[in-house]
């Protein structure tokens, strides 16, 4: 997921420096995101894989709350991209979801950084899904 998002961001944000950091586990993402914001990053995309056990879901909730709070307090764009292992029993389907989700959310981050929220207006109400087939417009 990281290499896919990195490539998309490099291609779309040619005037920006893209920084890639890796953490030991998903609960470490909010802390690393804070350090990157303190470093001066304009936006953050976090990528994670959530296991199917209940303890994994609790870890995801902790991660998600941390990122939401960081986004609110910092005023920075933070996009959380996760694949949940129980989204599919088929490993190939999970891989497809991960690739598509990382790509689509990286594109969204690039648009938000370059154009602000207005850049995503054209996608609103279109039933666009990250990782799955689009649902179509309302």
Buried (B, 14 or more C-beta within 10 A) or exposed (E): BBEBBBBBBBEBBEEBEBEEBEBEEBBBBBEBBBEBBEEEBBBBBBBBBBBEEEEBBEBBEBBBEBBEEBBEEBEBBBBBBBBBBEBBEEEEEBEBBBBBBBBBBBBBBBBBBBEEEEBBEEEEEEEBBBBEEEEEEE
